[in-house]
């Protein structure tokens, strides 16, 4: 059963809600390993900084390398 507060948050913040196949996009294809782990950590970090990550907020730590990448790509690098 879905927690009422979580559902309220999803609706108020405009998060996508539905089957994974309908709401998720493939952002990168890689073999299992360190590269994929790093890509996953970066994506979670970036989405948390943008305020669109509802899970893992408390586990995301400051990361100067990720910050530099975000700064670089947000100024025309993407």
Secondary structure, 3 states (H helix, E strand, C coil): CCCHHHHHHHHHHCCCCCCHHHHCCCCCCCCCCHHHHHHHHHHHHHHHHHCCCCCCCCCCCCCHHHHHHHHHHHHHHC
